Amino acid sequence: EAGVTQSPTHLIKTRGQQATLRCSPISGHTSVYWYQQALGLGLQFLLWYDEGEERNRGNFPPRFSGRQFPNYSSELNVNALELEDSALYLCASMRIGATYEQYFGPGTRLTVT
Amino acid sequence: QKEVEQNSGPLSVPEGAIASLNCTYSDRGSQSFFWYRQYSGKSPELIMSIYSNGDKEDGRFTAQLNKASQYVSLLIRDSQPSDSATYLCAVNQNRGGYNKLIFGAGTRLAVHP
């Protein structure tokens, strides 16, 4: 069974630009979560998508947004990039049910210069 | 009080010893608990899930849960240098249909030969 995939692996942008990150969940998983992990810091919850809808978002400004497609893949968009947006962005997928286990993709390293 | 607390470490243990990692959480309603291992620069990998009070063993790993004390731990027997990583404790929070994992900041484990 293929795991969660993310693209690109690395992304370098300049301040003020927009970044688009992509995630494909494990087959059969309908939920996609996005997290930010800045260097030396913990995982911060960004967004949760399930069945094509945004279900919950963390304490991040509106310039962090995304969507989930009919095939359950997801896209995270970060507008008006700031230097402090530099981080590892992780996507995790989950099958809604009793276990709530989330499986992570390899991440996208975003660097804002 | 943080929602999920862990000692940051580093926890240094000799090869072959038992490593004990601890985690406390604040939400009494939490029902699902997870341990993730994260190597430097990599994404978190789910290594244990536990849902009921008591112990759960999987190979060299044992997770322990005490809901009354709001405490979850991870024991690693016969520690190996390859176990050196940051271990993240995560607690599922389900409120009004909104479901997300709350992560601790992680405990860095160093296993020395």
Boltz contact constraints between the chains, C-beta under 6 A:
constraints:
  - contact:
      token1: [A, 42]
      token2: [B, 103]
      max_distance: 6.0
  - contact:
      token1: [A, 42]
      token2: [B, 105]
      max_distance: 6.0
  - contact:
      token1: [A, 43]
      token2: [B, 103]
      max_distance: 6.0
  - contact:
      token1: [A, 45]
      token2: [B, 100]
      max_distance: 6.0
  - contact:
      token1: [A, 56]
      token2: [B, 98]
      max_distance: 6.0
  - contact:
      token1: [A, 90]
      token2: [B, 43]
      max_distance: 6.0
  - contact:
      token1: [A, 100]
      token2: [B, 32]
      max_distance: 6.0
  - contact:
      token1: [A, 100]
      token2: [B, 92]
      max_distance: 6.0
  - contact:
      token1: [A, 101]
      token2: [B, 49]
      max_distance: 6.0
  - contact:
      token1: [A, 102]
      token2: [B, 101]
      max_distance: 6.0
  - contact:
      token1: [A, 104]
      token2: [B, 43]
      max_distance: 6.0
  - contact:
      token1: [A, 104]
      token2: [B, 44]
      max_distance: 6.0
  - contact:
      token1: [A, 106]
      token2: [B, 43]
      max_distance: 6.0
  - contact:
      token1: [A, 107]
      token2: [B, 43]
      max_distance: 6.0
